[in-house]
Amino acid sequence: MKFLEDIILRLGAVDRRVIFVLIGLAVLIPLLTPISLPVRETPTTVKFYDGIDNIPKNSKVLVSFDYGPSTRPEIHPMNVGVLRHMLRNGHQIYISCLWPDGIYMALDALEEITDEVNPDNVSTFDIKEYEDYILLGYRPGAEAVIKGLASDLRKVYTVDANGNFIDDIEMMDGIKNLNDFAYIYSGSAGYPGTFEWVKYGGDPTGVPMSSGTTSVQVNEVIPYVQTGQLIGLLAGMPGAAEYEKLINVPGIAIQGMAAQSFAHIVIVFFIVFGNLAFFLKQRRDRKY
Amino acid sequence: MSFSAILGAWIAAFLTLGIFSYLYRDNPFYKIAEHVFVGVSAAYVAAISFWTQIYPNLFGRLFPKDGPLAFTGLEFDFNHEFNILYLFPMLLGIMMLISVFQQFNWMARWGIAYTVAIAAGLKAFGYLNSNVLNQVKASSVDIFSGSLPLFSLNGDSVFNNIVLVVGTLSALMYFYFSKEQTGNFGRFTRLGIYFLMVSFGASFGFAVMGRISLLVGRFNDLIEYSSADYNYATLGVLVFIIVTLGFWSFQNPERKEN
C-alpha cells in the first residue's frame, strides 16, 4: 500500500513540462496514425441541422464569419459544413464578417468548397460569385454593425469585399435589411459574435438564427438554445464533428476527435492522480 | 509549391514553435513571436478599419463625387450623398487623436463620453430583452404538467423542470446578501453553490476541450508543413529552436523559484 501511495505522490509532483509533453504526444500520435472513433450526435447539433435543413429551398441566408486564425480549428469546419449544407439546398449566401480576419476565413472556406470534386473529378458545387454567394466583407463596429444591418444594410455596406457598389449587384436586389433574410448563422469565436447577433439581430427582427461557437463559450450560449433564441448550436470541435457526420461529409473535425479524446484521457488521469496525491500528502503531513 | 507559400510555412512554423517554446520557459523565441503577433495585429486592425470604414463610410459621405466640398479637391465615389452630420464623428475622432498632446488631453473625454453613452444605451436594451426577459420567460416552466414525462435525459420532463427551477432560485438566492445565510435559508443557498460549482466544472471542461481543439489545429498545420512540399519547414525550425534554446539555456541557467 505504501508503495502505491509513493507512486501516486511521485505522479502528483511530476514536473509540469512532463505533462505538456504527454499531452502533446496524446494529440500528435492520433493525428499521425488516424484512429476512427464513433461520433454520436447531441440534441443541440441535431436541432441545428434540422434548423438549417428546414429553411425553405432557394432562400436568401446570411452567414457571418466572426472568428480569426486563432480559433480556426474549431469554427472553420463548422462554417465549411454550413456552407455545404446551404448550397446543397440551393440557398443564396450573403457573407458578412464582424472580425477583421473573418474575410480571409470566408475566402478559405469558399475556396475549399469550390475546389471540392467528386470521384469523377467533377466539381461538387458549381458556384458563382454574385449568383450563389456574395462576400460583403468586414465592417468594424461590432453590435453597431448588426444594428445597422437590422435597420438598413446599405448604410453599412455600400461596397462589397471586391469594392463593387452594392446597388449595382443584382443579387442584392430586394435586400434592405436583416428581415429580408430567411435565416442568420454566425460562426463565432467571442466578441463580437453570437451574443451580439442574438441581441441585436435575431431577437429584434425575429429572423430565425443559429450559431457555431468555440467550446469556451458554450456554457454561456446554451441558454439561448433552451429559450429558442437560437435554433440549435454547434459546440466546439465535437459539434463540428457531429455536424460533419450529419451532412455526411467527414472532414477535419472528425479526424481531430480521436486526438481530442486521447488528450482528455491524459488530462483526467492527471486530475485524478493530482487530487489523490494532494490528499495523501495532506494525510502524511498530519501524521508527522 | 510557390516560394511565397514555402516562406509562409517557414514563418508559420517558426512562430508556432516559438510560442510553444514558452512551455519550456520564457525565452527569446517566445518574445519574438509574442511581439510580432501584437504588432501585426494592431497594424492590421488599424489598416483594415481605415480602408473598410473610415475611407468609404466617412470620407465617402463628407466628400462624395460632385458634393459641396468637391472644391477642396477631395472626392471619394462610394455612391453616397453628402451628409454634413458625419462631420461630428470625424471631429470627435480627431479630438481623441489630439489627446496625445498633454495640454489637449481633455478633448478625448468628449469622444469617450459619446462612445460610452452610445454603448450603454445599446447594451442596456440588448441585455434587458435577450438576457433578462427571455431568460425569465424560459425559466417559468410548468413543473407538474400532466403532459410531461416524469423523467427524461433530454428535453422537458417533470424532474428536469424541478431541477431548473430549484437551481435557478437557489443560485440567485446565494447572491442575496441582505439576509444572513444561516438555517434553512443557508442550506438553500448552499444548494445554490453546488449548482454553481457544476456550472463552473462544465465551463472548465469546455475550456480544456477548446484549448485541445486549438492544439489539434496547430499540430495539423505543423504536420502539413513538415512535408517535402514545404522543404521540411517544421523539422528545420524545430531543430533550429531546440539547438539554440539548449545553447541559450546553458548560458542562462534557470533560477530556482522560492
Interface residues (C-beta under 8 A of the other chain):
Chain A: R17 F20 I23 G24 V27 L28 L31 L32 P43 S70 T71 R72 P73 E74 P100 D101 G137 Y138 R139 P140 G141 E143 A144 K147 T158 V159 F165 I166 D167 E196 V198 K199 Y200 D203 P204 T214 S215 V216 V218 N219 P223 Y224 Q226 T227 G228 Q229 A235 G236 M237 P238 I252 G256 A259 Q260 A263 H264 I267
Chain B: L23 Y24 Y44 V45 I48 S49 T52 Q53 P56 N57 G60 F78 N79 H80 I118 L122 K123 G126 Y127 N129 S130 N131 N134 Q135 K137 A138 N154 G155 S199 A202 S203 F206 A207 V208 M209 G210 I212 S213 L214 L215 V216 G217 R218 F219 N220 I223
